[in-house]
Amino acid sequence: TWIQVTGADDTVYYANNLTEGNKVSYDVTENSPVTVRVGFAPDTQISVNGKPLEYQIPADQTVTQNIIIQFERTSE
């Protein structure tokens, strides 16, 4: 699937195909919100802080999806 990860300041962290069994990982908390463009959602799993992200639109209904992830600071 095609994956593109872009930060708030337009930094492109990744923009390429990602083959089965491979993964990419970035700490983008300082560049929020982050946009993740997924070319083939049915075969793409996204995790944020180790937790699986659930697509708002089912992956089998809209194959290409744009996901915006907004990080919020906690007082901890």
N, C-alpha and C positions, 0 to 999 in steps of 0.2 A: 504494500500500500504506500501511497505518497503521504508524507508527513511534513508539515512545516510548523515550527514553533517560533513565535515572534513575541518579543517583549514590548512593553509600553513605549520604549524609546526607539522602536523599529529595529532593534537588534534581532537578527535572524540567527537563532541558536542551531536550528537544523532545518534543512530543506532538501529532501531526497527521498528515494524509495527506501522502505524498510522491509527486509525480507523476513519470512517466517522464522521464528525462534530467536530473532535479534531484538534488541531494545536500546533505547537511548534514554538518558537521565540527565536532568539539569536542575540546578538550584536557581530558580528565577524569582524568589521571594522579594528581591530588591528591585525588580523590573516589572511590577504588576500594574495593570492586568496583563495577562499573557494570553495570546490567541494560539490555539492549536487547530490547524486545518488538517482534516483526515480525508484522504482520498477514497478509502474503502472501509467504511465503519464496521461492517459485519466481521471483518478479520482483524480489527484493531482494538486492543485493550489499553486504556489509559488509567494510570494510578496517580493520585496526589497524596503526598506524604504517606505512601504505602497503602492507601485505601483505594479500591477500584472506583473509578468515576462512572456513574450511570448516565448514559446518553439521555438528554431530555426528549429527543425525538428518537424513537426506536431505530436502531441501526439498519434493520431490514426495510424500513420505510423511506429513509433518506440516506443514500449511500455516502455522498460527500457531505461532511459536516464541518462547521466552524464552531469551536468551543472557546468561550472566554472564561478564564479562571482569574478571579479576583482574590488576592490574599489580604487578610486583615490581621493587623498586629493585635496581640493580646497583652495584657498587663503583667504577664508572668515574667 
